């Protein structure tokens, strides 16, 4: 059994594309769980159109915006599947997503959190990522990284059992780092399985065509980094792609004095520019 979570919030245009796509690519032994944050009626109506779908297993409505951690921990605590995943309501998964990742998990015992790739070809730097490409039994290959984005991933139940829930003071990124420290291998399947991240202005399905569109419904990550224009948001995406392709596989870089240096650098940049580094 595979249990997949989708969190919906104030995006009816996206939900009418992302939820049916997720239900369509879900296998016969898969179940989709939906957690809705907030009281946006248009988005609730969009979810309601699929409430009778045979793959939609559970629906939970949180009138307050509970964020991402609480819904993720809800799935992990309530679901019984051997594999667990999550797809954001602004993402469209390739039909090969679940079959490929499940086969990889079955063949490679040490795989922890493995995911689809959300950046366009123009963001891929073969030289940058070459040292992190690794081959595994069964003909599988990963672009290794100690964390992946919180959408389009599949994780073994055993990883969640060992690592535990996402703590109140951590993100999905730091949770993945905890899994990596226990020896689990994380990363993006390669050749890449595509995830269309519709919040990326370069997506053909994006709602962000103009700066006014962005200002009207500013994504949380854009707000936290000080982004205010479509050009800045696009550059943020490009920078994120380079960051993960070049991120160190040395876990010592994410703890102790190295981590403290990163935090100080972030605070200095925020003081001078009003923005955190991407």
C-alpha positions as CSV (number, residue, x, y, z in Angstrom):
1,X,0.0,0.0,0.0
2,X,1.1,3.6,-0.8
3,X,-0.4,6.5,1.1
4,X,0.0,10.0,-0.5
5,X,-0.9,13.3,1.1
6,X,-2.0,16.5,-0.7
7,X,-2.3,19.7,1.3
8,X,-4.7,22.3,-0.3
9,X,-4.9,26.0,0.5
10,X,-6.4,28.9,-1.5
11,X,-5.4,27.6,-4.9
12,X,-8.6,26.4,-6.7
13,X,-7.1,26.8,-10.2
14,X,-4.2,24.5,-9.2
15,X,-6.3,22.0,-7.2
16,X,-8.5,21.3,-10.2
17,X,-5.4,20.2,-12.1
18,X,-3.2,18.7,-9.3
19,X,-5.7,16.6,-7.4
20,X,-7.2,14.8,-10.4
21,X,-3.7,14.2,-11.8
22,X,-2.6,12.7,-8.4
23,X,-5.7,10.5,-8.3
24,X,-5.1,9.4,-11.9
25,X,-1.5,8.4,-11.3
26,X,-2.3,6.6,-8.0
27,X,-2.0,2.8,-8.4
28,X,-4.7,0.4,-7.4
29,X,-3.1,-0.2,-4.0
30,X,-2.6,3.6,-3.5
31,X,-4.6,6.0,-1.3
32,X,-4.8,9.7,-1.5
33,X,-5.3,11.8,1.7
34,X,-6.3,15.4,1.5
35,X,-5.8,18.0,4.2
36,X,-7.3,21.4,3.5
37,X,-6.0,24.4,5.3
38,X,-8.3,27.5,5.7
39,X,-11.8,28.4,4.6
40,X,-11.4,29.4,1.0
41,X,-14.7,28.2,-0.4
42,X,-13.5,28.0,-4.0
43,X,-10.7,25.6,-3.0
44,X,-13.1,23.6,-0.9
45,X,-15.4,23.3,-3.8
46,X,-12.6,22.2,-6.1
47,X,-11.6,19.4,-3.6
48,X,-15.3,18.5,-3.2
49,X,-15.5,17.7,-6.9
50,X,-13.4,14.6,-6.3
51,X,-14.6,13.5,-2.8
52,X,-16.3,10.4,-4.3
53,X,-13.2,9.3,-6.3
54,X,-12.3,5.7,-5.3
55,X,-8.6,6.7,-4.7
56,X,-9.5,9.6,-2.3
57,X,-9.2,7.8,1.0
58,X,-9.4,10.5,3.7
59,X,-10.3,14.2,3.9
60,X,-9.5,16.6,6.8
61,X,-10.5,20.2,7.0
62,X,-8.5,22.6,9.3
63,X,-10.3,26.0,9.4
64,X,-7.0,27.5,10.5
65,X,-3.9,27.3,8.3
66,X,-2.0,24.5,10.0
67,X,1.0,24.8,7.6
68,X,2.8,21.7,6.4
69,X,4.3,20.0,9.5
70,X,1.0,19.0,11.2
71,X,-0.7,17.5,8.0
72,X,2.5,15.6,7.2
73,X,2.7,14.1,10.7
74,X,-1.0,13.3,10.5
75,X,-0.4,11.2,7.5
76,X,2.6,9.5,9.0
77,X,0.7,8.7,12.2
78,X,-2.6,7.5,10.6
79,X,-1.5,5.8,7.4
80,X,-0.4,2.2,7.3
81,X,1.2,2.0,3.8
82,X,4.7,0.6,3.3
83,X,5.5,3.8,1.4
84,X,4.5,7.3,2.2
85,X,4.6,10.5,0.0
86,X,3.3,14.0,-0.5
87,X,2.3,16.1,-3.4
88,X,1.7,19.8,-3.1
89,X,-1.4,21.3,-4.6
90,X,0.8,23.4,-7.0
91,X,2.5,20.4,-8.5
92,X,1.7,17.9,-11.3
93,X,3.5,14.6,-11.2
94,X,4.6,12.6,-14.2
95,X,2.6,9.3,-14.6
96,X,5.9,7.3,-14.1
97,X,6.5,8.9,-10.7
98,X,5.1,6.3,-8.3
99,X,5.9,3.1,-10.3
100,X,9.5,4.2,-10.8
101,X,10.1,5.3,-7.2
102,X,8.4,2.3,-5.7
103,X,10.5,0.0,-7.9
104,X,13.7,1.8,-6.8
105,X,12.7,1.5,-3.2
106,X,12.0,-2.2,-3.6
107,X,15.4,-2.8,-5.3
108,X,17.6,-0.6,-3.1
109,X,17.1,-1.2,0.7
110,X,19.1,1.9,1.7
111,X,17.0,4.4,-0.3
112,X,15.3,6.8,2.2
113,X,13.5,9.9,0.6
114,X,13.7,9.9,-3.2
115,X,11.8,12.3,-5.4
116,X,10.8,13.7,-8.7
117,X,12.7,16.7,-10.1
118,X,11.0,20.1,-10.3
119,X,13.4,22.3,-12.3
120,X,13.4,22.8,-16.1
121,X,16.3,21.6,-18.3
122,X,17.7,25.1,-18.5
123,X,18.5,24.9,-14.7
124,X,20.4,21.6,-15.0
125,X,24.2,21.9,-14.8
126,X,25.8,18.5,-15.8
127,X,29.2,19.5,-14.5
128,X,27.9,20.7,-11.2
129,X,25.8,17.6,-10.5
130,X,28.2,15.0,-12.0
131,X,30.1,14.3,-8.7
132,X,26.8,13.5,-7.0
133,X,25.3,11.1,-9.5
134,X,25.5,7.5,-8.1
135,X,24.5,4.1,-9.5
136,X,22.7,1.5,-7.4
137,X,21.6,-2.1,-7.9
138,X,18.8,-2.8,-10.3
139,X,20.0,-0.1,-12.8
140,X,18.8,2.7,-10.6
141,X,20.6,6.1,-10.3
142,X,20.2,9.1,-8.0
143,X,21.3,12.6,-8.0
144,X,22.2,12.3,-4.4
145,X,21.4,15.0,-1.9
146,X,20.7,14.8,1.8
147,X,17.3,16.5,1.3
148,X,14.7,16.9,-1.4
149,X,11.7,19.2,-1.7
150,X,8.6,18.4,0.3
151,X,6.6,17.4,-2.8
152,X,6.8,14.5,-5.3
153,X,8.8,12.3,-2.9
154,X,8.3,8.7,-1.7
155,X,9.7,7.5,1.6
156,X,9.8,4.1,3.2
157,X,7.7,3.6,6.3
158,X,10.8,2.2,8.0
159,X,12.5,5.6,7.6
160,X,9.6,7.4,9.3
161,X,9.6,4.8,12.1
162,X,13.3,5.4,12.8
163,X,13.4,9.2,12.4
164,X,10.1,10.0,14.0
165,X,7.7,12.8,13.2
166,X,8.8,16.3,12.0
167,X,9.6,18.2,15.2
168,X,8.0,21.6,16.0
169,X,11.3,23.4,15.5
170,X,12.3,21.8,12.2
171,X,11.5,21.8,8.5
172,X,11.2,18.9,6.1
173,X,14.8,19.7,5.0
174,X,16.2,19.2,8.5
175,X,14.1,16.0,8.9
176,X,15.7,14.6,5.7
177,X,19.1,15.5,7.2
178,X,18.2,13.5,10.3
179,X,17.4,10.5,8.1
180,X,20.7,10.9,6.2
181,X,22.6,10.9,9.5
182,X,21.0,7.5,10.2
183,X,22.4,6.2,6.9
184,X,19.5,6.5,4.6
185,X,20.3,7.6,1.0
186,X,18.2,10.5,-0.3
187,X,18.0,12.3,-3.6
188,X,16.3,12.7,-7.0
189,X,15.8,9.8,-9.3
190,X,17.9,10.1,-12.5
191,X,17.1,10.3,-15.4
192,X,14.8,12.8,-13.8
193,X,11.1,12.1,-13.3
194,X,9.4,15.5,-13.8
195,X,7.3,17.4,-11.4
196,X,5.7,20.5,-12.9
197,X,6.0,23.1,-10.1
198,X,3.2,25.4,-11.2
199,X,4.4,28.2,-8.8
200,X,7.5,28.5,-10.9
201,X,6.8,31.4,-13.3
202,X,8.3,29.3,-16.1
203,X,5.6,26.6,-15.8
204,X,3.0,26.7,-18.6
205,X,0.3,26.3,-15.8
206,X,1.5,29.1,-13.5
207,X,-0.8,31.7,-12.1
208,X,2.1,34.2,-11.8
209,X,2.3,36.0,-15.2
210,X,2.7,39.5,-13.8
211,X,4.1,41.2,-10.7
212,X,0.5,42.0,-9.8
213,X,-0.4,38.3,-9.9
214,X,2.5,37.5,-7.6
215,X,1.7,40.3,-5.1
216,X,-2.0,39.2,-5.0
217,X,-1.0,35.7,-3.8
218,X,2.6,35.7,-2.7
219,X,3.9,32.2,-1.9
220,X,5.2,31.6,1.6
221,X,8.8,31.0,0.4
222,X,8.7,34.2,-1.7
223,X,7.5,36.2,1.3
224,X,10.2,34.8,3.6
225,X,13.0,35.6,1.1
226,X,11.8,39.1,0.3
227,X,10.9,38.4,-3.3
228,X,8.4,40.9,-4.8
229,X,8.6,40.5,-8.6
230,X,8.2,37.7,-11.1
231,X,11.8,38.2,-12.2
232,X,13.1,37.9,-8.7
233,X,10.9,34.8,-8.1
234,X,12.3,33.2,-11.3
235,X,15.9,33.9,-10.2
236,X,15.0,32.4,-6.8
237,X,14.1,29.2,-8.6
238,X,17.2,29.2,-10.7
239,X,19.4,29.7,-7.6
240,X,17.5,26.9,-5.7
241,X,18.4,24.5,-8.6
242,X,22.1,25.4,-8.5
243,X,22.1,25.1,-4.7
244,X,20.8,21.6,-4.6
245,X,23.0,20.4,-7.5
246,X,26.1,21.7,-5.8
247,X,25.2,21.0,-2.1
248,X,27.8,19.1,-0.2
249,X,27.3,15.4,0.7
250,X,29.5,15.9,3.8
251,X,27.0,15.8,6.6
252,X,29.5,17.8,8.8
253,X,28.5,20.9,6.8
254,X,25.1,20.8,8.3
255,X,25.9,20.7,11.9
256,X,28.3,22.3,14.5
257,X,30.3,25.4,13.6
258,X,29.7,25.1,9.9
259,X,25.9,25.4,10.5
260,X,26.4,28.3,12.9
261,X,28.4,30.1,10.2
262,X,25.6,29.7,7.7
263,X,23.1,31.1,10.2
264,X,25.3,34.1,10.9
265,X,25.7,34.7,7.2
266,X,22.0,34.6,6.7
267,X,21.4,37.1,9.6
268,X,24.0,39.5,8.1
269,X,22.4,39.4,4.7
270,X,19.0,39.9,6.1
271,X,20.3,43.0,8.1
272,X,21.7,44.6,5.0
273,X,19.1,43.6,2.4
274,X,16.0,42.6,4.2
275,X,16.3,39.2,2.6
276,X,17.5,35.8,3.6
277,X,19.8,34.0,1.1
278,X,18.1,31.4,-1.0
